[in-house]
Amino acid sequence: MRQRHSDYMHWAKTQSRARFNLATSGVGSFPLAELPVQPALEINGDSTYGYAHLQGAIAAKCGVDPDCVVAAAGTSMANHLAMAALIDPGDEVLIEHPAYELLVSAALFLGADVKRFPRAEENGYALDTAEIRRVLTPRTKLIVVTNLHNPTSVLAPDAVLRDIGELARSVGAHVLVDESTWTRFTRIRRGRRTGWVRSSS
């Protein structure tokens, strides 16, 4: 049995107790009873393949079929599940550098051959499709980016994300976008959903 450990995640979960914590993206505990309006929230029910009420609500909000929704205990788990569904051991995965450490760890845990492409400081950490093209091969199965970029918060223009999709399509790869702005994603993807996976918290 293989066991892997993420130093970053261990630190973030056990040591990051700052007043203003920028190391984690989780939301602090908040009792429902303290909300000004009580939501109609049912937390019990069949969850054989996910909690149907939650997945239906997410699907309705995003304009997709509920069968296209997978809920996870956080974006890091969602990224792991997406990668597990898309790649096999030995598959080539391209990941930006710098990157959120758990994206790299998840790909390595799944046995991927990880190649990095730079988001250079001198270019304002912008996504550069030429850098992706430089490392792209017929073996590439997945291209992984964050948007807003983690750790710099640089926003990728729609046109650049489209270009990355075309690069992926040219070798039969998928694109995994760990992003925080759903409306931007749906605007560029409307009508062309194959090959893209989006995770968000």
HELIX and SHEET records of a PDB file:
HELIX    1   1 ASP A    7  THR A   14  1                                   8    
HELIX    2   2 LEU A   32  GLU A   34  5                                   3    
HELIX    3   3 ALA A   52  CYS A   62  1                                  11    
HELIX    4   4 PRO A   66  CYS A   68  5                                   3    
HELIX    5   5 THR A   75  LEU A   86  1                                  12    
HELIX    6   6 GLU A  101  PHE A  109  1                                   9    
HELIX    7   7 GLU A  121  ASN A  123  5                                   3    
HELIX    8   8 THR A  129  VAL A  135  1                                   7    
HELIX    9   9 ASP A  158  VAL A  171  1                                  14    
HELIX   10  10 TRP A  182  ARG A  189  1                                   8    
SHEET    1   A 5 ASP A 113  PRO A 118  0                                        
SHEET    2   A 5 GLU A  92  HIS A  97  1                                        
SHEET    3   A 5 THR A 140  ASN A 147  1                                        
SHEET    4   A 5 HIS A 174  GLU A 179  1                                        
SHEET    5   A 5 TRP A 196  SER A 199  1                                        
END                                                                             
